[in-house]
């Protein structure tokens, strides 16, 4: 367990992303018969709740990992997790430059 402890925040991010995609897909399939407007709203609610839970969980795990960071490798893995979390936001900024 000690060998994987520094990479735990990154593993949590990937696991939560996969779980959120699966839950959103199930919500979409369940609400598909009700029509597009109901489907869109239900998937939006699932995404919002899932993203809130993911943010809290990732913050909690990252805080614990940062407190236990004792080597440069641990800090590099935490930086890799931060880059993985920030990369979608950076892609959005690259697609919509301010003029």
C-alpha positions as CSV (number, residue, x, y, z in Angstrom):
1,X,0.0,0.0,0.0
2,X,2.9,2.4,0.7
3,X,4.1,2.1,-2.9
4,X,0.8,3.2,-4.3
5,X,0.0,5.9,-1.8
6,X,1.5,8.8,-3.7
7,X,-0.5,7.9,-6.8
8,X,-3.7,7.5,-5.0
9,X,-5.2,10.9,-5.9
10,X,-4.6,10.2,-9.6
11,X,-6.2,6.8,-9.3
12,X,-9.2,8.3,-7.5
13,X,-9.6,10.9,-10.2
14,X,-9.6,8.2,-12.9
15,X,-12.0,5.9,-10.9
16,X,-14.4,8.7,-10.2
17,X,-14.4,9.8,-13.9
18,X,-15.1,6.3,-15.0
19,X,-17.9,5.9,-12.4
20,X,-19.5,9.2,-13.3
21,X,-19.5,8.3,-17.0
22,X,-21.2,5.0,-16.2
23,X,-23.8,6.6,-13.9
24,X,-24.5,9.3,-16.5
25,X,-25.0,6.6,-19.2
26,X,-27.4,4.7,-17.0
27,X,-29.3,7.9,-16.3
28,X,-29.5,8.6,-20.0
29,X,-30.8,5.1,-20.8
30,X,-33.4,5.2,-18.1
31,X,-34.7,8.6,-19.0
32,X,-34.6,8.1,-22.8
33,X,-38.2,7.1,-23.1
34,X,-39.4,10.3,-21.4
35,X,-38.2,12.6,-24.1
36,X,-35.2,14.8,-24.8
37,X,-36.0,17.5,-22.4
38,X,-36.4,15.1,-19.4
39,X,-33.3,13.2,-20.5
40,X,-31.2,16.3,-20.7
41,X,-32.3,17.6,-17.3
42,X,-31.7,14.2,-15.6
43,X,-28.3,13.8,-17.1
44,X,-27.4,17.3,-16.0
45,X,-28.5,16.6,-12.4
46,X,-26.4,13.4,-12.4
47,X,-23.4,15.3,-13.7
48,X,-23.7,18.1,-11.2
49,X,-24.1,15.8,-8.2
50,X,-21.3,13.6,-9.5
51,X,-18.9,16.5,-10.0
52,X,-19.6,17.8,-6.6
53,X,-19.0,14.5,-5.0
54,X,-15.8,14.0,-7.1
55,X,-14.5,17.4,-6.1
56,X,-15.0,16.7,-2.4
57,X,-13.5,13.2,-2.7
58,X,-10.4,14.3,-4.7
59,X,-9.8,17.3,-2.4
60,X,-9.9,15.0,0.6
61,X,-7.6,12.4,-0.9
62,X,-5.2,15.0,-2.2
63,X,-5.0,16.8,1.1
64,X,-4.2,13.5,2.9
65,X,-1.6,12.6,0.2
66,X,0.0,16.1,0.4
67,X,0.3,15.8,4.2
68,X,2.1,12.4,3.8
69,X,4.3,13.5,0.9
70,X,7.8,12.7,2.0
71,X,9.8,12.4,-1.2
72,X,10.1,14.3,-4.5
73,X,8.4,11.4,-6.2
74,X,5.3,12.0,-4.1
75,X,5.2,15.6,-5.0
76,X,5.7,14.9,-8.7
77,X,2.7,12.5,-8.6
78,X,0.6,15.2,-6.9
79,X,1.7,17.6,-9.6
80,X,0.7,15.1,-12.3
81,X,-2.7,14.8,-10.7
82,X,-3.1,18.6,-10.8
83,X,-2.1,18.7,-14.4
84,X,-4.7,15.9,-15.2
85,X,-7.4,17.9,-13.4
86,X,-6.4,21.2,-15.1
87,X,-5.9,19.9,-18.7
88,X,-9.6,20.1,-19.7
89,X,-9.8,23.6,-18.5
90,X,-6.7,24.6,-20.4
91,X,-8.2,23.0,-23.6
92,X,-11.3,25.1,-23.2
93,X,-9.2,28.2,-22.9
94,X,-7.2,27.3,-26.0
95,X,-10.4,26.8,-28.1
96,X,-11.9,30.1,-27.1
97,X,-9.2,32.8,-27.2
98,X,-10.2,36.2,-26.2
99,X,-10.0,38.8,-29.0
